[in-house]
Amino acid sequence: MKKFAFIFLLLFISCSEQQEQSKELSETDQGLSLDHKSEFTQEVVKVTDRVFAGVGFGLANSIMIESDEGLVIVDTLGSEERAIALLTEFRKISSKPIKAIIYTHNHLDHLGGATIFYNDTKPEVYAQKNILYNIANISTTIRPIIFERSARQFGIPLPEEEIVHQGIGGFLEINSESTLGVVMPTIVFEDSLTIQVDNLTIELVHVPGETDDHLYVWLPDKKVVAVGDNFYRSFANLYAIRGTKFRNPMEWVESLDKIRLLNAEYLIPSHTRPLTGKENIANALTDYRDGIQFVHDQTIRYINKGLTPDEIVQRVKLPPHLAESPYLKEFYGSISSYVRSIFSGYIGWFSGNITELHPLESKIKAEKIAALAAKQVKIVDEANTALSNGEFQWAMELADVLLAINPDDSEAKNIKAKAADHFALTQTASNDYYFYKTVAGELRGEIDVTATNNKITPKQLRGTPMKTIMRSLPVNLNADKAIETNKKIVFKFLDINDEFGIHIRRGVAQLSFVGFDEPDLVVTTNQQTLKEIFAGLKNVASISLALTDGTIEVEGGKIEFLKILSLFKD
């Protein structure tokens, strides 16, 4: 028993995630997908008449759009050297002067070759206004750490033969030997801007996603949309481990929904190859936004259940129909990182476990583990010894090991409670003090924090906008229950002459505040009744009564309506 406890301790502390298991590499383990490398084959792709995408010349793509008398360049690669190579190829197609440059967002792999396209004619450079702050922040404030961590993320110091691909491109051209040629934007806008280049109409629209300065480029006459990094053949990069600001997943989803409404016939991402065909593009964008929303909603759902990031990571997995999409493979980032980013973005770094408030320095923890290994004592004995010696943080960390094995271990709970009580007395910050004391009471079974929840009342609901109530629904959807459901429901309100819709699509609930065409269910009632249902103030019996007496009318089946409601319960 002693041996088992000690082995578990070592595994628990050394692994970055709970339940992570090591395994021997098999012959089928290949690391980065070799098939995916074909996405970055170097060539200039003719998308449609007068629209060309330079693929594989750097990490990102660059797009050339031809007007009657000039050229528009969308994104400029990451270095002058690579931009020269691409411009040489573009010049084989057209010798017209460059009349405009457009940046889809602030990342250097899209800006670094701009001088090569700019120097001859000094064209206007267009971008969304937030780019000005972002360029300054990356190039000055956090430049040292971002460049250092980027070198690790992209494997820049590695030998060339060890670079398979970068997931979203063949290689990153930004290194110590490259020349950065960024040109600051000359024209910026807030929400949208329409520009005219000769006979060519170009619409620029702000669509935050991977960055808060993202835009799409829409050619209405050609039905071509360039989407930057808000879509490409890999799961959306909700967080980059080099370090990024919080990327709001639901803003990203809303941006994708705007792009879906264009009904584009040609879509050019700034990474990976262009897509053609209205239906193909619509299906790809739908899967993409559903994948993002699924990860977001289910993460929030588990956050509200009090789970820690480590625990949530083990539970949030794409359902098969999304996991099989070629546009949702984890070729670049990982869903586990995205879950952690969502957690931090909504409620910060602290998981709620008091042991994490003032953790031992890693060196001190390592020394204690080594000493424990030498003694080969039971973890519970060492925890009690730590408690007696006044090493309260160490006692809590050991108690957590025991509680990970058995969450109901009463002795471990008692050790952690005693340690928390003592640790509280060393805190001058009231936040920390009360958190320790309250958790200690919970561990002893003396306190139930759920009893202090401010339960919403019918009176409060009357003052809450219906839209606010509706926005809570997607993150309360039980994805496991809804994974085979594909239903459109329209809710009509007699008291305000308004309606909204919800499309439950295989584990994802998409809201619409204008309803849907050809819904499966139409529910007619008043606001307050539906508010109380969604707030959990009406039980099955009272809902059934409302369906019987006409308070709620349903076209499409009352039983189906009750089934829909059940999808929002565990």
Secondary structure, DSSP 8 states (H G I E B T S, - for coil): -HHHHHHHHHHHHH-SSTT-------TT--SS-SGGGGGG--EEEEEETTEEEEESSSSS-EEEEE-SS-EEEE---SSHHHHHHHHHHHTTT----EEEEE-SSS-HHHHTTHHHHHTTT--EEEEETTHHHHHHIIIIITHHHHHHHHHHHTTTTS-GGG----SSSS----STT--------SEEESSEEEEEETTEEEEEEE--SSSTT-EEEEETTTTEEEEETSS-SS---S--TT------HHHHHHHHHHHHTT--SEEEESSS--EE-HHHHHHHHHHHHHHHHHHHHHHHHHHTTT--HHHHHHH----HHHHT-TTSS-SSS-HHHHHHHHHHHHH-S--S-GGGTS---HHHHHHHHHHHHHHT--HHHHHHHHHHTT-HHHHHHHHHHHHHH-TT-HHHHHHHHHHHHHHHTT--SHHHHHHHHHHHHHHTT---GGGG-----HHHHHTS-HHHHHHTSGGG--HHHHTT-EEEEEEEETTTTEEEEEEEETTEEEEETT--SS-SEEEEE-HHHHHHHHTT-S-HHHHHHHHHTTSSEEES-HHHHHHHHHTT--
